[in-house]
Amino acid sequence: MAKNGDRRRSRGRSTVLALLLASVFAPILLFTDSLSSFSSSNPNSEFNEEGLNLISRKELGKLSVKVIEDPTDTIIRRINEAHQHNLTNSLIESKGKNTLAKYEKSVGSSKEHKNRVLYATNEESQSENNNKIIEKSENEGKIIQVVQNPKIKEINTVNGFQNVKKITVIAQQENKEEKSTEEITTKFKPDNKNNNENKSDNLPDNSKNKNNDENKSDILPDNNKNNDENKSDNIPDKMVIQLRDQLIRARVYLKVGSSRSHPSFIRELKTNIKNIQQILGDSTKDSQLPKNAYERLKAMEETLKKGKQIESNCSDSIKKLRGILHSTEDQLNANKKQNMFLSQLNAKTIPKGLHCLPLRLTNEYFINGLDKKEFLGNENEEKFEDNNLFHYAIFSDNVLATAVVVNSTIFHAKDPEKHVFHIVTDKLNYFAMKMWFISNPPKNSTIQIQNYENFKWLNSSYSPVLKQLESQSMINFYFKNRASSNENLKYRNPKYLSILNHLRFYLPQLFPKLEKILFLDDDVAVQKDLSALWKLDLKGKVIGVVETCGASFHRFDKYLNFSNELISKNFDPHACGWAFGMNLFDLVEWKKQNITEIYHSWQKLNEKRLLWKLGTLPAGLVTFWNRDLVLEKSWHLLGLGYNPNINHTEIKQAAVIHYNGNLKPWLEISLPKYRNYWSKYLNFDQVYLQDCNISP
């Protein structure tokens, strides 16, 4: 019995041993068969020492991603595929680091389900690109970024192959609202007949529906994305820009038809628009926004997301945006024209105070019977023609402006008694001008006041410009069909109808015995003694000027019509322009070179305004061409009537400051920062100024 029991036990042991041997060698045989069949189908492949890395020699040197299949059962593989698909979808829906940790845990707990491993074999490409591999699907046009995750340790496979490295795929999805990076461990299927289908199948579902352009811009290398983020963070007043952008987008949704079918969305959108408008107001900087601005911005962004879901068809939005763009451009052009017209109107309209002042002075002049008395300045008539003195010519119908020119010049003069002012005005302001200087006599200086209508020689038969100014066509040009005209409104200024603006071209006729004279415009203020100008040698030139040209402005082509042959043949379009306002004239050279006749000849040629538009500067440029001497710029500083960016140091260093432009210092629209440079030469406690409510 004992022997039989031993035999039975030995038989049982043999049976168990045989089963054990079969269970050990059977998988090896199966694996060897599958490996040999796979190797036979890939004769050009090599066996890598590190594991089952099969590298095609034809693909070597390129960015290669090879896949192999573990020797597992078909049923288990299909279960694993379903399990892997579910895990990938859940990972895409979740964000952040917690998702990655959970996913790694799930991968670690299901090592038996691993049937596909992604190998990156081109080590040189990996080291040059910081272990980053970019693979583009030829069929779908998608871009994914493959990187080696340094946090995942090397693992040993169940078949004993060591140092098999995991490769992770980072699908970067970025939109306007937020940027996120998702890192997933991906296992690819073996290459089938169509590799492109396999690549596109392994991409996240939400990325398949995106356009190629969106994918290319949304999924970028990390360093580029960081640079873009840094640039966006450095944008000044970023929140103000975002709020304005949101208002534009919100208005588009209000006009799109599909959005109107959702009343609750429209109500929410209108509420957010109102809130954004309230907090934005006139703010131009983030620091000017209220504290709840960020909350409002987020609320509007959420509403716009809803609108994006409602409005699936972008073509309607594009049409609406184009319509808004065109209407905005038309409105902008109309507003520009209206603004130009109103600014010109405002600049050339006489303020109530300036209209009151000459009336008040004229009335006072005749009430006091001064019309029967000799003007105080006539007592020094011998000084009017004395070439040893410093003579100034001022042509103006503005009493207040003329007073500033005279007062500022005398205030800075070293020898006020040597300065003689020749003021020429019109009939309406002649008595007012005389009354002003009678009640406010200049200190030790000489004043001569004349009415140009008393100059018998100045008539339309002698002066072609006066004949043109009196013509009906010129009057129609200024006062009729203004609204329909497309010409620049500054050339339609009625001041050009006044001969006072052209008297500067008749200086030898006005002052026949003088040798030098300094012309000053009535919108200037003098800040230094100007007597040194009379010591300058003009070197045979007629006029001393300060150039005003820059890199591409105030050149001759900005004033003259070089499409006309007369202009193009005689002048250089790139020649530097200059300005009237403070100009020294050598009247002796003027007479020698017959400048007045040259001026008349050009005015006759320009009767139909084909050579230049109206104004005195273009006429001066052609008349004094090659007859001008350039002075230092510190003698004459321009731009205080239009340029708010002039340095105060330059203003203080200038001998004469010029308020050329529409923003004259006696107007309410003048630039406040420059007004005091002009107003300090007036005594606003003077009775006539107080009667007319004229204040600084």
Residue, then its C-alpha position, 0 to 999 in steps of 0.5 A: m500500500a505504501k508503495n502504491g501511495d508513493r507511485r501515485r504521489s510520484r505520478g502526480r508530481s510528474t504531472v504537475l512538473a509537466l504542466l509547469l514546464a508546458s506553462v513556461f515554454a509555451p509562451i516562449l514558443l508563441f513569442t518566438d513564432s510571432l517575433s520571427s513572423f514579424s521580423s520576416s515581414n520587416p527584413n530591413s529592420e534591426f534589433n536594438e540592444e535596449g529592447l524591442n526597438l525596431i528601426s527602419r533603415k530608410e527612416l533612420g535620421k528622421l524623426s521616427v516614432k515606431v510601434i510594436e505589439d506585445p505578444t498578448d491575446t487578441i481579446i485582452r488587446r481589445i479590452n485594453e483598447a477600450h480601457q485606454h480610449n476611456l482613460t484618454n477621454s477622461l484625461i482630456e476633459s480634466k485639467g491640471k496636475n491632479t489629472l496627470a497624477k490620477y492618470e499615472k496612478s491608473v496606468g501603474s495599477s493596470k500594467e497588465h493592460k499595456n500592449r503598446v509602447l511608443y518609442a522615440t529612437n532618434e536620440e540625436s534629434q531628441s537632444e538637439n530639440n530638448n527631447k521634443i518631437i513634433e509629429k504632423s498628421e498628413n491627413e488631418g493637418k494636426i500637430i502634436q508635441v511629443v516630449q520625454n517626461p523626466k518625472i516618469k522613471e524607467i520601467n522593466t517590461v514583463n518580458g525582461f527588456q530594460n530601460v524602456k522609456k515612456i513617451t508622453v504626448i502633450a496636447q496644448q489647447e489654447n484659446k482667447e479665454e485661457k491656455s492649458t497644457e495637458e500631458i497624456t501617456t499615449k500608446f499607439k497601434p501598430d502600423n496598419k495599411n493607412n498610418n494616417e488614419n491611426k495617427s488621427d485616431n489617436l488625437p483627442d476628439n475635440s482637436k479633430n474638429k478644429n481648423n488647421d490654422e487654429n491647431k497651428s497657432d494653438i499648439l506651439p513650442d513651449n518657449n514660443k508660447n512663453n514669449d507670447e505670454n510675456k509680451s501680452d503681459n507687458i502690454p500697457d493698459k491691457m484691461v482697457i483694450q480687452l474691455r473695448d474689444q469685448l464691447i465690439r464683439a458684444r455689439v456684433y452678437l446683438k446684430v446677428g440674427s441667430s442671437r436674437s432668437h435667444p431673448s435671455f442671452i440678449r438680455e444678459l448681453k445688454t446688461n453686461i454691455k451697460n456694465i462695461q460702458q459704466i466702468l470703462g467711461d472715458s478711461t484710457k489707463d488700467s489705473q483709472l478703472p474701478k476695482n470691480a473691472y476685472e469681475r465685469l470683464k470675466a462676466m462679459e467673457e462668460t456671456l460671449k462664450k455663450g454667444k459663440q456657442i449660439e452663433s455657430n456660423c461665422s459667415d454672418s458675423i463676418k458680414k456684420l463686422r464688415g458692415i460695422l467697419h465700413s460704416t465706422e470708416d464713413q462716420l469717421n471721415a464725416n466727423k473729420k470733415q465736420n471737425m475741420f470745418l468747426s475748428q476753422l470756424n471757431a478759430k476765425t470767428i471773432p470772440k465777443g470780447l475782441h469784438c467789443l474792444p475795438l468798438r469800446l475804444t473807437n467810441e471812447y476816441f470820438i467821445n474824448g474828441l481825440d479825432k481833432k487832436e494830433f496823435l502822440g506818435n506824430e511828434n516824433e515823425e523824424k524817427f519814422e525814417d531814421n535808419n540808425l533806429f530799429h524799425y518794426a512792421i506790424f500789419s494787423d486788425n487785432v488791437l489786443a494782439t498788436a499790443v502784445v507784440v509791442n509790449s513784449t518787444i519793448f519789455h526786453a529791449k535794451d534801449p526802448e527809445k531806439h525802437v520804432f513800430h510801424i503799425v498798419t491796420d484797416k479803417l474799422n480798427y484805425f481809431a481803436m488802435k490809436m486809442w489803445f496806444i494813447s491810453n497805454p503809451p509804450k515806454n520811450s518808444t515810437i509808434q506810427i499807426q496808418n490806415y492802408e486805405n489811405f495809400k493811394w498807390l495801392n489799387s487794383s490797377y497796380s497790384p494784381v493780388l488786390k484785383q484778384l481779391e476783389s473779383q467775384s470769383m474769389i468771393n464766390f470761392y470763399f463764401k459759396n458752395r462750401a459744404s460741397s467742396n472737397e478742398n482743404l478748408k484752411y485755404r478758404n479762410p476769409k482772412y486771405l481777402s484782406i490786403l493786410n495779409h499781402l502788405r509784406f510784399y510792398l515794404p519798399q513802397l510803404f517805407p521808401k526811405l528805410e534800409k532795413i526793417l523787421f517784419l513781425d506777425d501779430d500772433v507772436a510774442v518777443q522774449k529777447d532783445l532783437s536789436a542784434l538782428w540789425k547787425l547781421d550781414l544778409k550777404g546780398k540776400v533780401i530776407g532772413v528766415v528760419e527754416t521749418c522743414g523736417a525729414s518729410f514735411h514743410r518742403f516745397d512740394k507741400y506748398l507748390n503744385f509740382s505737377n505744373e511745368l512752371i513750378s517743376k522747372n524752376f523749383d526743387p520739390h525737396a527744398c526746405g521751406w521757411a515761415f513768415g512771422m519774424n523776418l528781417f528784410d534788406l530793402v536796399e537789395w529788395k529794390k536792386q533785385n526788383i522783388t515787387e515785380i517778381y511777386h506781381s509776375w507770379q501772382k498773375l501766373n497763379e490767377k486761376r490758383l493752378l500753381w498754389k493755393l491761396g496764402t502768402l507763404p507759397a507766394g513768398l517761397v517763389t518770390f524769394w527763391n535763392r534770395d533768403l539767408v537762413l538764421e539760427k532757429s533760436w530766433h524764431l520758434l513756431g508751432l505754439g498754435y497747434n503743437p502741444n509737445i514743444n519743450h519748455t526749454e526751447i520756448k524759453q531759449a527762443a527770441v520770438i515765439h509764434y502761435n501759428g495755427n488755429l489755437k491762437p492765444w486770445l481764443e478759448i481753444s488755445l493751448p493752456k500750457y502756452r497761454n501765459y507766455w503771451s498773456k503776461y504782456l497784458n494788464f487785464d486790470q485795464v478798464y477797457l479789458q474789464d469792460c469787455n470781460i477779457s481775462p487771461 
